[in-house]
């Protein structure tokens, strides 16, 4: 609890909020059947929290296919199956289990004790319904915890009938398993974070590892667009075959924090124009008013470009810039004009 109180305090200071509402989804209070899994078998199309009446809701789609006797086919499953044991890769035993053994919630000794969590498939996503909250209000997703599934962990460690043992027979194969988390604001992709689930790319094999704990991901607030209202999850593996990724395409999710933290300070709504967007080589910036200075910063606030200017049109060579999202700030006599672009 202490870690998250720090996150929330920082958010409140940043926006100068007077009122705030937060929801941390631990998946502890979900009612499940005797199998301790919600995977769509009983007709569930999505897991939605909090309950109706809240200003924001998180929707996690569930896809179940009734052919061939029925099976979980995509999206999310909510699980309370507790088994983080290491051993042979076993689909039937470990599909709905998290490698840390428990959910991300900890006791006073720092030990994992959580009973519930979500299991995601490659390509799963989360969508927030924020339509009732004005866009100039701080709102969205703030943090989440990620872990390996027991099934994927054991497959990576030992190999199975479909996937290789990472490192190969010599231990020198440069293998990796990565979760790519993409953040969107109003359908605009504003950034990406990567969680390394396994890494065997080190020259020193003693440094090779498979993630066996929960790892916290703090979601950036891509100002001025706002906190992300949807997130997609893509798994990437070095072990691929004719039909795609051989490594089991599963991961686990817990401790998702979503919130509304009050009204932000006044934001100048004057917009500069940037194109093409996304940009690959040359970016053109056009302003409504005569500028005196043009600046570009990355999502971490680092200054990438700064130049005095007296023309309403400027050209930037971004060919050597790293892929990602950047904010343009143009100072004019009327006020500041802003724009955001993505570098491919």
QUIVEN-V325900 format. One record per residue. N is the residue number from 1. RES is the residue in three letters. OMEGA is omega in radians with two decimals (none if undefined). Layout:
{{N:RES:OMEGA} {N:RES:OMEGA}}
This chain:
{{1:UNK:-3.08} {2:UNK:-3.13} {3:UNK:-3.04} {4:UNK:3.09} {5:UNK:3.09} {6:UNK:3.13} {7:UNK:-3.08} {8:UNK:3.14} {9:UNK:3.11} {10:UNK:-3.13} {11:UNK:-3.09} {12:UNK:3.11} {13:UNK:-3.07} {14:UNK:-3.04} {15:UNK:-3.14} {16:UNK:-3.02} {17:UNK:3.06} {18:UNK:-3.12} {19:UNK:-3.13} {20:UNK:3.03} {21:UNK:-3.13} {22:UNK:3.04} {23:UNK:3.04} {24:UNK:-3.11} {25:UNK:3.14} {26:UNK:-3.13} {27:UNK:-3.12} {28:UNK:-3.01} {29:UNK:-3.14} {30:UNK:3.10} {31:UNK:-3.11} {32:UNK:3.14} {33:UNK:-3.08} {34:UNK:3.10} {35:UNK:3.09} {36:UNK:-3.14} {37:UNK:2.92} {38:UNK:-3.09} {39:UNK:3.14} {40:UNK:-3.09} {41:UNK:-3.13} {42:UNK:3.07} {43:UNK:3.13} {44:UNK:3.11} {45:UNK:-3.13} {46:UNK:2.97} {47:UNK:-3.04} {48:UNK:3.07} {49:UNK:-0.22} {50:UNK:-3.14} {51:UNK:-3.12} {52:UNK:-3.12} {53:UNK:3.08} {54:UNK:-3.11} {55:UNK:3.10} {56:UNK:3.08} {57:UNK:3.10} {58:UNK:-3.12} {59:UNK:3.12} {60:UNK:-3.06} {61:UNK:3.10} {62:UNK:3.13} {63:UNK:3.12} {64:UNK:-3.13} {65:UNK:-3.07} {66:UNK:3.12} {67:UNK:3.10} {68:UNK:3.11} {69:UNK:3.10} {70:UNK:3.10} {71:UNK:3.06} {72:UNK:-2.96} {73:UNK:-3.12} {74:UNK:3.11} {75:UNK:-2.97} {76:UNK:2.91} {77:UNK:3.07} {78:UNK:-2.96} {79:UNK:2.94} {80:UNK:3.06} {81:UNK:-3.04} {82:UNK:3.09} {83:UNK:3.10} {84:UNK:-3.05} {85:UNK:3.09} {86:UNK:-3.13} {87:UNK:3.12} {88:UNK:3.10} {89:UNK:-3.03} {90:UNK:-3.11} {91:UNK:-3.05} {92:UNK:-3.06} {93:UNK:-2.91} {94:UNK:-3.10} {95:UNK:-3.04} {96:UNK:-3.10} {97:UNK:3.08} {98:UNK:-3.09} {99:UNK:3.10} {100:UNK:3.11} {101:UNK:-3.13} {102:UNK:3.01} {103:UNK:-2.99} {104:UNK:-3.14} {105:UNK:-3.08} {106:UNK:3.01} {107:UNK:-3.08} {108:UNK:3.12} {109:UNK:-3.12} {110:UNK:-3.13} {111:UNK:3.10} {112:UNK:-3.13} {113:UNK:-3.08} {114:UNK:-3.12} {115:UNK:-3.09} {116:UNK:3.12} {117:UNK:3.09} {118:UNK:3.03} {119:UNK:-3.11} {120:UNK:3.02} {121:UNK:3.01} {122:UNK:-3.14} {123:UNK:3.12} {124:UNK:-3.14} {125:UNK:3.06} {126:UNK:3.12} {127:UNK:3.06} {128:UNK:3.03} {129:UNK:-3.07} {130:UNK:-3.00} {131:UNK:-3.11} {132:UNK:-3.11} {133:UNK:3.13} {134:UNK:-3.08} {135:UNK:3.13} {136:UNK:3.10} {137:UNK:3.09} {138:UNK:-3.12} {139:UNK:3.04} {140:UNK:-3.09} {141:UNK:-3.01} {142:UNK:-3.10} {143:UNK:3.09} {144:UNK:3.11} {145:UNK:-3.09} {146:UNK:3.07} {147:UNK:2.98} {148:UNK:2.90} {149:UNK:3.10} {150:UNK:3.14} {151:UNK:3.14} {152:UNK:-3.13} {153:UNK:-3.09} {154:UNK:3.07} {155:UNK:3.13} {156:UNK:-3.07} {157:UNK:-3.00} {158:UNK:-3.02} {159:UNK:3.07} {160:UNK:-3.07} {161:UNK:-3.08} {162:UNK:-3.01} {163:UNK:-3.12} {164:UNK:2.93} {165:UNK:-3.11} {166:UNK:-3.08} {167:UNK:-3.13} {168:UNK:-3.08} {169:UNK:-3.13} {170:UNK:-3.05} {171:UNK:-3.05} {172:UNK:3.12} {173:UNK:-3.08} {174:UNK:-3.08} {175:UNK:3.10} {176:UNK:3.10} {177:UNK:-2.96} {178:UNK:3.00} {179:UNK:3.12} {180:UNK:-3.10} {181:UNK:-3.09} {182:UNK:-3.10} {183:UNK:-3.12} {184:UNK:2.98} {185:UNK:-3.11} {186:UNK:3.11} {187:UNK:3.09} {188:UNK:3.08} {189:UNK:-3.05} {190:UNK:3.14} {191:UNK:-3.10} {192:UNK:2.95} {193:UNK:-3.11} {194:UNK:3.05} {195:UNK:-3.13} {196:UNK:-3.13} {197:UNK:3.04} {198:UNK:-3.11} {199:UNK:3.11} {200:UNK:-3.06} {201:UNK:-3.11} {202:UNK:3.03} {203:UNK:3.07} {204:UNK:-3.06} {205:UNK:3.13} {206:UNK:3.13} {207:UNK:3.12} {208:UNK:-3.11} {209:UNK:2.94} {210:UNK:-3.10} {211:UNK:-3.13} {212:UNK:3.13} {213:UNK:3.00} {214:UNK:3.13} {215:UNK:-3.11} {216:UNK:3.05} {217:UNK:3.06} {218:UNK:-3.08} {219:UNK:3.12} {220:UNK:3.00} {221:UNK:-3.02} {222:UNK:-3.10} {223:UNK:0.14} {224:UNK:-3.10} {225:UNK:3.13} {226:UNK:3.11} {227:UNK:-3.11} {228:UNK:3.06} {229:UNK:3.00} {230:UNK:-3.10} {231:UNK:3.03} {232:UNK:-3.07} {233:UNK:3.14} {234:UNK:3.11} {235:UNK:3.12} {236:UNK:3.14} {237:UNK:3.05} {238:UNK:-3.12} {239:UNK:-3.10} {240:UNK:-3.14} {241:UNK:-3.08} {242:UNK:-3.07} {243:UNK:3.10} {244:UNK:-3.05} {245:UNK:3.09} {246:UNK:3.10} {247:UNK:3.13} {248:UNK:-3.02} {249:UNK:-3.11} {250:UNK:3.05} {251:UNK:-3.11} {252:UNK:-3.05} {253:UNK:3.11} {254:UNK:3.03} {255:UNK:3.13} {256:UNK:3.13} {257:UNK:3.02} {258:UNK:-3.07} {259:UNK:2.96} {260:UNK:-3.03} {261:UNK:2.96} {262:UNK:-3.07} {263:UNK:3.08} {264:UNK:3.05} {265:UNK:-3.11} {266:UNK:3.12} {267:UNK:3.09} {268:UNK:-3.05} {269:UNK:3.10} {270:UNK:-3.06} {271:UNK:2.94} {272:UNK:3.10} {273:UNK:3.09} {274:UNK:3.08} {275:UNK:-0.10} {276:UNK:3.13} {277:UNK:0.17} {278:UNK:3.14} {279:UNK:3.14} {280:UNK:-3.07} {281:UNK:-3.08} {282:UNK:3.08} {283:UNK:3.07} {284:UNK:3.13} {285:UNK:3.08} {286:UNK:-3.08} {287:UNK:3.11} {288:UNK:-3.08} {289:UNK:-3.11} {290:UNK:-3.07} {291:UNK:2.99} {292:UNK:-3.13} {293:UNK:3.09} {294:UNK:3.12} {295:UNK:3.06} {296:UNK:3.11} {297:UNK:3.07} {298:UNK:-3.05} {299:UNK:3.10} {300:UNK:3.13} {301:UNK:3.14} {302:UNK:3.14} {303:UNK:-3.14} {304:UNK:-3.09} {305:UNK:3.08} {306:UNK:-3.07} {307:UNK:2.99} {308:UNK:-3.02} {309:UNK:3.08} {310:UNK:3.13} {311:UNK:-3.14} {312:UNK:3.10} {313:UNK:3.14} {314:UNK:3.13} {315:UNK:3.13} {316:UNK:3.03} {317:UNK:-3.09} {318:UNK:-3.04} {319:UNK:-3.07} {320:UNK:3.12} {321:UNK:3.10} {322:UNK:3.07} {323:UNK:3.14} {324:UNK:-3.10} {325:UNK:-3.11} {326:UNK:3.10} {327:UNK:3.08} {328:UNK:3.09} {329:UNK:-3.12} {330:UNK:3.11} {331:UNK:3.11} {332:UNK:3.12} {333:UNK:-3.11} {334:UNK:-3.09} {335:UNK:-3.13} {336:UNK:3.04} {337:UNK:-3.09} {338:UNK:3.05} {339:UNK:3.11} {340:UNK:3.06} {341:UNK:3.13} {342:UNK:3.06} {343:UNK:3.13} {344:UNK:none}}
